[in-house]
Amino acid sequence: MRSLTRSDRWLALLLAGLAGYVDALGFLHLGGVFVSFMSGNSTRLAANLAEGHWPAAGQLAGILALFVLGSFFGALVAGGEDARSRSRVLMFEALLLASAAALAGAGLTPAAVGLMVMAMGAENSVFLRNGEVGVSLTYMTGTLVKLGQALASAVRGGDRSAYKGYLTLWAGLILGAVLGALVFGRLGLAALWPAAGFAVLMALVVRFSRAA
């Protein structure tokens, strides 16, 4: 986070909020399965395999595979690390979320969930650095580790403000998840439409507010 420009920090914060929003929708719809937090799903997969819960294990394995597929396509769509690349990834994410909303409205919820998972995998290609994830947007384990390390550095007399970026990013995801849970209570998976619209807005902002 410390290496990002001010505008990129805001973009990361907003996209973490979007990820939290979508993950809350998936979590509530699936009854405790994530669409963005694959570490949690991996642990659940292992537990279900150990206990012989094969249908649940199959569902989780499918979600993990779709997340990887979304990450794969996100990196292909990006094709680089400039403003156009970021905008393309966000438009791709918006397309996936809008398609998920349409499928959910048609009663095809398993397909809708699959596209939600792919959208979350793709979002992590917004901040590519040397072809790899530069900022994790849909999962916060690494961010919380860095938060703890930054606090330790501050205690030892280092940079006293370095922790703020990591704390803010985590808070963005939490606030997005709270909003997603509230909207899901009223709209169900139709709450994906605002998420898709927000992704389009972010794609346009990125495309036209940065040097191409």
N, C-alpha and C positions, 0 to 999 in steps of 0.2 A: 504493500500500500504506500510506503514512503517514497517509492520511486515514481508514483503516478502523479500526473498533473492534477490541479484542482478540479478541472472539468471531468477528468477521468475518475477521480474519487467520487464525484457526485453520480456519475454514470454507474459505477460499481455499486454504490449504495442503493440506487433505484432498481437496478437489476437483481440485487440480492433480495430486495423487497418483493419483486415480481416472482422470484423463485419461491420465497416463503409463502406467498399467496397461493401459487399453483400447488405447492406441496401440501398445504393445508386442505385444499379441495380434494386431492387424491387420497390423503390420509383419512379424511372423514368418510369419503365415499367407499373406500376399501376396508374400513374398519381397522386401521392400524398398520397398513402397508404404505410405504413411502413411494413417491414418484420421482424424488430427487436425491434422497439420502440413501445411497447404495451400501454404505457400511452397515447401517441398521438392517437393511434387507438381506445382506449377506449373512449376518448373524442369525436372522430369522430362518433363512434357508437352511443353514447348518442345523439349527435346532429341530426344524421340521424333518429333515433327513434322518437325524438321530432317533426321532420319535416315530418314524414311519408314516408321517402325514404327507403322503405322496401328492395329492392334489394341490395342497398349499405350497409344497416345495416346487411343484411344476409352475405354479403361478409366479412365484418369486424368481425362479430361474428365467422365465420369460421376460419379466420386468428388467432383470439385470442385463439380459441380452439386448433388449430394446434401448436401454440407456446407452450401452456401448455403441449401438447402431446410430443413435442420435448424435453422439459425440463424433463418430466417424463422418457422418454426413455434414455436421456442423463445420468440421475442419476442412472438408472438401469445398463446401460453399464459401468459406472464408477465403481460401486461396491466397492469403497474405495476412498482413498485420496493420494495414492502414485504415483510414476512415471508411472507404468503400467496402473493405472486407468486413468490418464490424457491422456496417449497415446491412450487408447481405445476410449475415448470420441472424440479425434481429428480424429481418423480413421473413427469413425461413422459419424462425421460431414463431412469429406471428401467424404464418400460414398453417403450421402444425396445430397451434392452439385454436385457431378459427375452425379448422377441419375437425378437431376434437369436439368443439362446441356443437358443430352441426351434426356430427355423428351421435353425440349424446342426446340432442334434441330429437333425433330419429329413432332413439331407443337402442342404438348400437353402442352401449356403454363400454364393453370390453375393448372395442376398437378405439373408442375415445380415450380410454385410459392409456392404451399403447402409444397414442400420439402425444399425450401429455408427457409420458416418460421420455420419448424421443426429443420433445421440445426442451426438457430440462437438460438432457445430455448435450444438445446442440448449444445451449446458452453458454456453456463453459468455453466455447471457442471465440467469444467476443474479445477477451483479453489474451490473445496468443502472444507468446514470447519465445522466439526461436522454435516455433512449431509446437510448443507445449503450453499448458494452462499457466497464464501469468497471475491471474487472480481467480480463486475459487469462488464461484457465485452461488452455487446451489447446495453447497455443503460447508460446514463451519468448523469441522474438527481441526484442520490445520490452522485456521484463523484463530481459534481459541488457544492453540499451542503457542502461536506467535504472540498473542495477547499476554499470556503468562510470561513468556521470555522477555517481552518488552517491559513488563512491570518489574521483573528481576533486574533488568539493566538499569531502570530508573532508580531502584533501591541502591544499586552499586554506584550511583553517581552519573549514570549515562543520560541519554536523551529522556527528559521527563514527559515529553508529549508523544513519543512514538506509539504508545499503546492506544491512543485515541482513534486512530484509523481502523485498527482491528476491532475495537469495541463498537465503533459506529457501524461497521459492516455487519457485525453480528446482530446489532440492534435493528438494522434495516430488515434483515431476514425475519426476525421475531415480529416486528410490527406488520410486515407483509402477511405473515402467517395468521396473526390476529385478525387482520382485515379479511383475509380469505375465509377464515372460519365463520366470521359474522355474515359475510355475503352468502356463503354456502347455506347457512341456516335459512336464508330467504329464497335463494334461487336454485340451489342444487348445482349441478354441473353447468347450468346456463351461466353461472358466474365466470365461465371461461371466456365469454365474449369480451368483458372489460379487460381481461388479461391480454387477449389478442390485440385489442385496440391500443393498449398501452405499449405493447411491443412494437406496433407500427409507429406510434408516436416517437418512441426512442430511436427507431431506425432512421426516421426523418431528421430528428434532431442531430444525430451523429453524422448523418450524410451532409447536412447543409450548414453545420456550425463548426466544422473542422476543415482544415485544408485537405483537398482530395489527394 
